[in-house]
């Protein structure tokens, strides 16, 4: 008897941060994830990534929900990251237990000065990397500084992590199989001084918790996936198929920002634009004058 495998149930998500108003680019990205799920009979989820407690605002969360409904986008589940701090702390403790996380006492100024003084500063996909200043601190010094309350973040020791996992790769729908590059982000932050979890730690924990099968997101975070795949391996989490889509840019080729005048979805709505018609235009690749895909 021939075995027939059941079709894969797709679960996608849109995960904005409530640090400002959504713009055309956010709308286009949300539609990519939403439509992929709807066309396959899958599940589309919304996640509010509000771990940056210094910049996120409740009014922006409310505005995100308004904007998506205006575009005709509905969701099958909602997760708020600020309710999940214990899950991120548990993941961090697991990484500490594996010996792949270390406290970092450097300020941004300290790092900038060290990089400026270095003739061979390490570089990754997005520019200079953390030079590993605190990676070599002995355990006694670390414990003493933590005990006396010195402000610190927690970083992933990427070298130790990959020594533990061995070679890794991940799959992108367009780029194919991608080997993990340990130098893409270096020893990234897992928990900041004033942030309960970094984007990198929270996203892998939450993608697993929500059962995301297909991570639809912009090419601007392509390099971050090297770190995410590493964290997934360390934490024993499932690995989604990644779908990094083109970015919406202005006439100069720059990514739109949440402060982009006139291109916020709320501004377009206030100007009388029909949200459902705008969504259809975006699906068809029809963007406002001066806006392009890259």
DRENDO-1510 file (C-alpha; in Angstrom, 1 decimal, always signed):
<recs>
REC; n; res; u; v; w
REC; 1; UNK; +0.0; +0.0; +0.0 .
REC; 2; UNK; +1.4; +3.4; -1.0 .
REC; 3; UNK; +1.9; +5.8; +1.9 .
REC; 4; UNK; +0.5; +9.3; +1.3 .
REC; 5; UNK; +1.9; +11.9; +3.7 .
REC; 6; UNK; -0.5; +14.5; +5.0 .
REC; 7; UNK; +0.0; +18.0; +3.6 .
REC; 8; UNK; +2.1; +20.3; +5.8 .
REC; 9; UNK; +0.1; +22.7; +8.0 .
REC; 10; UNK; +1.7; +26.1; +7.6 .
REC; 11; UNK; +1.9; +28.4; +10.6 .
REC; 12; UNK; +3.2; +31.9; +9.9 .
REC; 13; UNK; +3.4; +35.1; +12.0 .
REC; 14; UNK; +3.8; +38.8; +11.8 .
REC; 15; UNK; +5.8; +40.2; +14.8 .
REC; 16; UNK; +6.0; +44.0; +14.9 .
REC; 17; UNK; +7.5; +46.0; +17.8 .
REC; 18; UNK; +5.2; +48.8; +19.2 .
REC; 19; UNK; +7.9; +51.5; +19.1 .
REC; 20; UNK; +6.1; +53.6; +16.5 .
REC; 21; UNK; +3.4; +53.5; +13.8 .
REC; 22; UNK; +3.3; +50.9; +11.1 .
REC; 23; UNK; +4.1; +52.0; +7.6 .
REC; 24; UNK; +3.6; +50.7; +4.1 .
REC; 25; UNK; +6.6; +48.3; +4.4 .
REC; 26; UNK; +5.1; +46.7; +7.5 .
REC; 27; UNK; +1.8; +46.3; +5.8 .
REC; 28; UNK; +3.4; +44.6; +2.8 .
REC; 29; UNK; +5.3; +42.2; +5.1 .
REC; 30; UNK; +2.2; +41.4; +7.1 .
REC; 31; UNK; +0.4; +40.5; +3.9 .
REC; 32; UNK; +3.2; +38.2; +2.8 .
REC; 33; UNK; +2.9; +36.1; +6.0 .
REC; 34; UNK; -0.9; +36.4; +6.2 .
REC; 35; UNK; -1.6; +35.4; +2.6 .
REC; 36; UNK; +0.9; +32.5; +2.6 .
REC; 37; UNK; -1.0; +31.0; +5.5 .
REC; 38; UNK; -4.5; +31.7; +4.2 .
REC; 39; UNK; -3.7; +30.3; +0.7 .
REC; 40; UNK; -2.7; +27.0; +2.2 .
REC; 41; UNK; -5.4; +26.7; +4.8 .
REC; 42; UNK; -2.8; +27.3; +7.5 .
REC; 43; UNK; -2.6; +29.5; +10.6 .
REC; 44; UNK; -1.6; +33.1; +10.8 .
REC; 45; UNK; -0.4; +34.5; +14.1 .
REC; 46; UNK; +0.3; +37.9; +15.5 .
REC; 47; UNK; +3.1; +38.6; +18.0 .
REC; 48; UNK; +3.7; +41.9; +19.7 .
REC; 49; UNK; +7.5; +42.1; +20.3 .
REC; 50; UNK; +7.5; +44.6; +23.2 .
REC; 51; UNK; +10.6; +43.4; +25.2 .
REC; 52; UNK; +12.2; +46.9; +24.7 .
REC; 53; UNK; +10.6; +48.3; +27.8 .
REC; 54; UNK; +12.1; +51.7; +27.3 .
REC; 55; UNK; +10.7; +52.4; +23.9 .
REC; 56; UNK; +7.5; +50.3; +23.5 .
REC; 57; UNK; +4.2; +52.0; +24.2 .
REC; 58; UNK; +0.6; +50.5; +24.7 .
REC; 59; UNK; -0.8; +53.1; +22.3 .
REC; 60; UNK; +1.4; +51.7; +19.5 .
REC; 61; UNK; +0.2; +48.2; +20.2 .
REC; 62; UNK; -3.4; +49.4; +19.9 .
REC; 63; UNK; -2.5; +51.2; +16.6 .
REC; 64; UNK; -0.9; +48.0; +15.2 .
REC; 65; UNK; -4.2; +46.1; +15.7 .
REC; 66; UNK; -6.1; +48.9; +14.1 .
REC; 67; UNK; -3.9; +49.1; +11.1 .
REC; 68; UNK; -4.0; +45.4; +10.4 .
REC; 69; UNK; -7.8; +45.3; +10.7 .
REC; 70; UNK; -8.0; +48.2; +8.3 .
REC; 71; UNK; -6.0; +46.2; +5.8 .
REC; 72; UNK; -8.4; +43.3; +6.2 .
REC; 73; UNK; -5.8; +41.2; +8.0 .
REC; 74; UNK; -7.2; +38.9; +10.7 .
REC; 75; UNK; -5.2; +36.6; +12.9 .
REC; 76; UNK; -5.7; +33.2; +14.6 .
REC; 77; UNK; -3.8; +33.9; +17.8 .
REC; 78; UNK; -2.0; +36.8; +19.6 .
REC; 79; UNK; +1.1; +36.6; +21.7 .
REC; 80; UNK; +2.4; +39.5; +23.8 .
REC; 81; UNK; +6.1; +39.1; +24.6 .
REC; 82; UNK; +6.0; +41.2; +27.8 .
REC; 83; UNK; +3.9; +38.4; +29.3 .
REC; 84; UNK; +6.6; +35.8; +28.6 .
REC; 85; UNK; +9.7; +37.0; +30.5 .
REC; 86; UNK; +9.9; +33.8; +32.6 .
REC; 87; UNK; +10.2; +31.8; +29.4 .
REC; 88; UNK; +13.1; +33.9; +28.2 .
REC; 89; UNK; +14.8; +33.7; +31.7 .
REC; 90; UNK; +14.5; +29.9; +31.6 .
REC; 91; UNK; +16.1; +29.8; +28.2 .
REC; 92; UNK; +19.0; +32.0; +29.4 .
REC; 93; UNK; +19.5; +29.8; +32.4 .
REC; 94; UNK; +19.7; +26.8; +30.1 .
REC; 95; UNK; +22.4; +28.5; +28.1 .
REC; 96; UNK; +24.3; +29.4; +31.2 .
REC; 97; UNK; +24.1; +25.8; +32.3 .
REC; 98; UNK; +25.8; +24.8; +29.0 .
REC; 99; UNK; +28.6; +27.2; +29.5 .
REC; 100; UNK; +27.8; +29.2; +26.4 .
REC; 101; UNK; +26.6; +32.5; +28.0 .
REC; 102; UNK; +28.7; +35.0; +29.9 .
REC; 103; UNK; +28.1; +38.3; +31.6 .
REC; 104; UNK; +29.3; +41.4; +29.8 .
REC; 105; UNK; +30.1; +44.5; +31.9 .
REC; 106; UNK; +31.1; +46.7; +28.9 .
REC; 107; UNK; +29.1; +49.9; +28.1 .
REC; 108; UNK; +28.5; +51.0; +24.6 .
REC; 109; UNK; +31.2; +53.6; +25.1 .
REC; 110; UNK; +33.7; +51.0; +26.3 .
REC; 111; UNK; +33.1; +48.9; +23.2 .
REC; 112; UNK; +33.3; +51.9; +20.8 .
REC; 113; UNK; +36.6; +53.0; +22.4 .
REC; 114; UNK; +38.1; +49.5; +22.1 .
REC; 115; UNK; +37.0; +49.1; +18.5 .
REC; 116; UNK; +38.5; +52.5; +17.7 .
REC; 117; UNK; +41.8; +51.5; +19.2 .
REC; 118; UNK; +41.9; +48.2; +17.4 .
REC; 119; UNK; +43.7; +47.8; +14.1 .
REC; 120; UNK; +41.9; +44.5; +13.4 .
REC; 121; UNK; +38.4; +45.0; +14.8 .
REC; 122; UNK; +36.2; +42.0; +14.0 .
REC; 123; UNK; +33.5; +42.7; +11.5 .
REC; 124; UNK; +30.2; +40.8; +10.7 .
REC; 125; UNK; +27.3; +41.3; +8.4 .
REC; 126; UNK; +26.2; +44.6; +10.0 .
REC; 127; UNK; +29.6; +46.1; +10.8 .
REC; 128; UNK; +32.0; +45.9; +13.7 .
REC; 129; UNK; +31.4; +43.1; +16.2 .
REC; 130; UNK; +31.8; +43.0; +20.0 .
REC; 131; UNK; +35.5; +42.3; +20.5 .
REC; 132; UNK; +35.0; +39.8; +23.2 .
REC; 133; UNK; +36.4; +41.9; +26.1 .
REC; 134; UNK; +34.5; +40.1; +28.9 .
REC; 135; UNK; +34.6; +36.6; +27.3 .
REC; 136; UNK; +38.0; +35.9; +29.0 .
REC; 137; UNK; +37.1; +37.1; +32.5 .
REC; 138; UNK; +37.8; +34.4; +35.1 .
REC; 139; UNK; +34.8; +32.9; +36.9 .
REC; 140; UNK; +35.8; +34.5; +40.2 .
REC; 141; UNK; +35.9; +38.0; +38.8 .
REC; 142; UNK; +32.6; +37.5; +37.1 .
REC; 143; UNK; +31.0; +36.3; +40.3 .
REC; 144; UNK; +32.5; +39.1; +42.3 .
REC; 145; UNK; +31.3; +41.8; +39.9 .
REC; 146; UNK; +27.8; +40.3; +39.7 .
REC; 147; UNK; +27.6; +40.1; +43.5 .
REC; 148; UNK; +28.5; +43.7; +44.0 .
REC; 149; UNK; +25.8; +44.7; +41.5 .
REC; 150; UNK; +27.8; +45.9; +38.6 .
REC; 151; UNK; +25.4; +46.5; +35.6 .
REC; 152; UNK; +25.8; +43.8; +33.0 .
REC; 153; UNK; +24.2; +42.1; +30.0 .
REC; 154; UNK; +24.5; +38.5; +29.0 .
REC; 155; UNK; +26.1; +37.4; +25.7 .
REC; 156; UNK; +26.3; +34.2; +23.7 .
REC; 157; UNK; +29.8; +32.8; +23.4 .
REC; 158; UNK; +29.5; +31.9; +19.7 .
REC; 159; UNK; +32.7; +29.9; +19.6 .
REC; 160; UNK; +31.8; +27.8; +22.6 .
REC; 161; UNK; +28.3; +27.4; +21.2 .
REC; 162; UNK; +29.4; +26.0; +17.8 .
REC; 163; UNK; +32.0; +23.8; +19.5 .
REC; 164; UNK; +29.1; +22.3; +21.3 .
REC; 165; UNK; +26.7; +22.0; +18.4 .
REC; 166; UNK; +29.0; +21.2; +15.5 .
REC; 167; UNK; +28.4; +22.6; +12.0 .
REC; 168; UNK; +24.9; +23.9; +11.5 .
REC; 169; UNK; +22.8; +25.2; +8.6 .
REC; 170; UNK; +19.3; +26.5; +7.9 .
REC; 171; UNK; +17.1; +26.7; +4.8 .
REC; 172; UNK; +15.8; +29.8; +3.1 .
REC; 173; UNK; +13.1; +29.5; +0.5 .
REC; 174; UNK; +15.1; +31.6; -2.0 .
REC; 175; UNK; +18.7; +31.2; -0.9 .
REC; 176; UNK; +18.5; +27.5; -0.2 .
REC; 177; UNK; +20.7; +25.8; +2.4 .
REC; 178; UNK; +22.8; +28.3; +4.3 .
REC; 179; UNK; +25.7; +27.2; +6.6 .
REC; 180; UNK; +25.8; +29.0; +9.9 .
REC; 181; UNK; +28.5; +31.7; +9.8 .
REC; 182; UNK; +29.9; +32.2; +13.4 .
REC; 183; UNK; +31.1; +35.7; +12.4 .
REC; 184; UNK; +27.8; +37.0; +11.2 .
REC; 185; UNK; +26.8; +38.5; +14.5 .
REC; 186; UNK; +29.6; +37.4; +16.9 .
REC; 187; UNK; +28.9; +37.2; +20.6 .
REC; 188; UNK; +25.4; +38.7; +20.5 .
REC; 189; UNK; +23.5; +39.9; +23.5 .
REC; 190; UNK; +20.9; +37.5; +25.0 .
REC; 191; UNK; +19.7; +39.8; +27.8 .
REC; 192; UNK; +20.4; +43.5; +28.0 .
REC; 193; UNK; +21.0; +45.7; +31.0 .
REC; 194; UNK; +17.5; +47.2; +30.7 .
REC; 195; UNK; +15.9; +44.6; +28.5 .
REC; 196; UNK; +14.6; +41.2; +29.8 .
REC; 197; UNK; +15.5; +39.4; +26.6 .
REC; 198; UNK; +17.1; +40.4; +23.3 .
REC; 199; UNK; +15.3; +40.1; +20.1 .
REC; 200; UNK; +17.4; +37.1; +19.2 .
REC; 201; UNK; +16.6; +35.0; +22.3 .
REC; 202; UNK; +12.9; +36.0; +22.4 .
REC; 203; UNK; +12.3; +35.2; +18.7 .
REC; 204; UNK; +13.5; +31.7; +18.8 .
REC; 205; UNK; +11.7; +30.9; +22.1 .
REC; 206; UNK; +8.5; +32.3; +20.8 .
REC; 207; UNK; +8.6; +30.8; +17.3 .
REC; 208; UNK; +8.9; +27.4; +19.0 .
REC; 209; UNK; +6.1; +28.2; +21.5 .
REC; 210; UNK; +3.8; +29.3; +18.7 .
REC; 211; UNK; +4.6; +26.4; +16.4 .
REC; 212; UNK; +5.8; +28.6; +13.6 .
REC; 213; UNK; +6.7; +26.5; +10.6 .
REC; 214; UNK; +7.5; +29.3; +8.1 .
REC; 215; UNK; +9.2; +32.4; +9.3 .
REC; 216; UNK; +8.3; +35.2; +6.9 .
REC; 217; UNK; +10.4; +38.3; +7.4 .
REC; 218; UNK; +12.5; +40.9; +5.7 .
REC; 219; UNK; +16.0; +40.5; +4.2 .
REC; 220; UNK; +17.3; +43.0; +6.7 .
REC; 221; UNK; +17.4; +40.2; +9.4 .
REC; 222; UNK; +18.8; +37.5; +7.1 .
REC; 223; UNK; +22.2; +37.6; +9.0 .
REC; 224; UNK; +20.3; +37.2; +12.3 .
REC; 225; UNK; +19.2; +33.7; +11.3 .
REC; 226; UNK; +22.8; +32.4; +11.8 .
REC; 227; UNK; +22.4; +33.2; +15.5 .
REC; 228; UNK; +18.8; +32.0; +15.6 .
REC; 229; UNK; +19.7; +28.6; +14.2 .
REC; 230; UNK; +22.5; +28.3; +16.7 .
REC; 231; UNK; +20.2; +29.1; +19.6 .
REC; 232; UNK; +17.6; +26.6; +18.3 .
REC; 233; UNK; +20.3; +23.9; +18.3 .
REC; 234; UNK; +21.4; +24.7; +21.8 .
REC; 235; UNK; +17.9; +24.9; +23.2 .
REC; 236; UNK; +16.6; +21.8; +21.3 .
REC; 237; UNK; +14.0; +23.9; +19.5 .
REC; 238; UNK; +12.4; +23.2; +16.0 .
REC; 239; UNK; +13.7; +25.0; +13.0 .
REC; 240; UNK; +11.2; +26.8; +10.7 .
REC; 241; UNK; +11.6; +27.2; +7.0 .
REC; 242; UNK; +12.8; +30.8; +6.5 .
REC; 243; UNK; +11.3; +33.1; +3.9 .
REC; 244; UNK; +13.2; +36.4; +3.7 .
REC; 245; UNK; +11.4; +38.7; +1.5 .
REC; 246; UNK; +12.4; +41.9; -0.4 .
REC; 247; UNK; +12.3; +45.2; +1.5 .
REC; 248; UNK; +10.2; +48.2; +0.7 .
REC; 249; UNK; +12.5; +51.2; +0.2 .
REC; 250; UNK; +12.3; +54.9; -0.8 .
REC; 251; UNK; +13.6; +56.5; -4.0 .
REC; 252; UNK; +17.1; +56.6; -2.5 .
REC; 253; UNK; +17.1; +52.9; -1.7 .
REC; 254; UNK; +16.7; +53.4; +2.1 .
REC; 255; UNK; +14.4; +51.3; +4.2 .
REC; 256; UNK; +11.3; +53.0; +5.4 .
REC; 257; UNK; +11.3; +54.0; +9.1 .
REC; 258; UNK; +8.4; +54.3; +11.5 .
REC; 259; UNK; +8.9; +58.0; +11.4 .
REC; 260; UNK; +8.5; +58.1; +7.5 .
REC; 261; UNK; +6.2; +61.0; +7.0 .
REC; 262; UNK; +3.0; +60.3; +5.0 .
REC; 263; UNK; +3.6; +56.6; +4.7 .
REC; 264; UNK; +2.3; +55.5; +8.1 .
REC; 265; UNK; -0.8; +53.4; +7.6 .
REC; 266; UNK; -2.6; +55.7; +10.1 .
REC; 267; UNK; -1.8; +58.7; +7.9 .
REC; 268; UNK; -3.1; +57.0; +4.8 .
REC; 269; UNK; -6.3; +56.0; +6.6 .
REC; 270; UNK; -6.8; +59.5; +7.9 .
REC; 271; UNK; -6.4; +60.7; +4.3 .
REC; 272; UNK; -9.3; +58.6; +3.2 .
REC; 273; UNK; -7.4; +55.7; +1.6 .
REC; 274; UNK; -9.4; +52.5; +1.4 .
REC; 275; UNK; -7.5; +49.9; +3.4 .
REC; 276; UNK; -8.8; +46.9; +1.5 .
REC; 277; UNK; -7.9; +48.5; -1.9 .
REC; 278; UNK; -4.5; +49.4; -0.6 .
REC; 279; UNK; -3.9; +45.8; +0.5 .
REC; 280; UNK; -4.9; +44.6; -3.0 .
REC; 281; UNK; -2.5; +47.1; -4.5 .
REC; 282; UNK; +0.4; +46.0; -2.3 .
REC; 283; UNK; -0.3; +42.3; -3.2 .
REC; 284; UNK; -0.1; +43.3; -6.9 .
REC; 285; UNK; +3.2; +45.2; -6.3 .
REC; 286; UNK; +1.6; +48.6; -6.9 .
REC; 287; UNK; +3.2; +51.0; -4.4 .
REC; 288; UNK; +2.8; +54.7; -3.8 .
REC; 289; UNK; +5.0; +56.9; -6.0 .
REC; 290; UNK; +8.6; +56.8; -4.9 .
REC; 291; UNK; +8.3; +53.5; -3.1 .
REC; 292; UNK; +10.0; +50.3; -4.4 .
REC; 293; UNK; +10.9; +46.7; -3.6 .
REC; 294; UNK; +14.5; +45.8; -3.2 .
</recs>
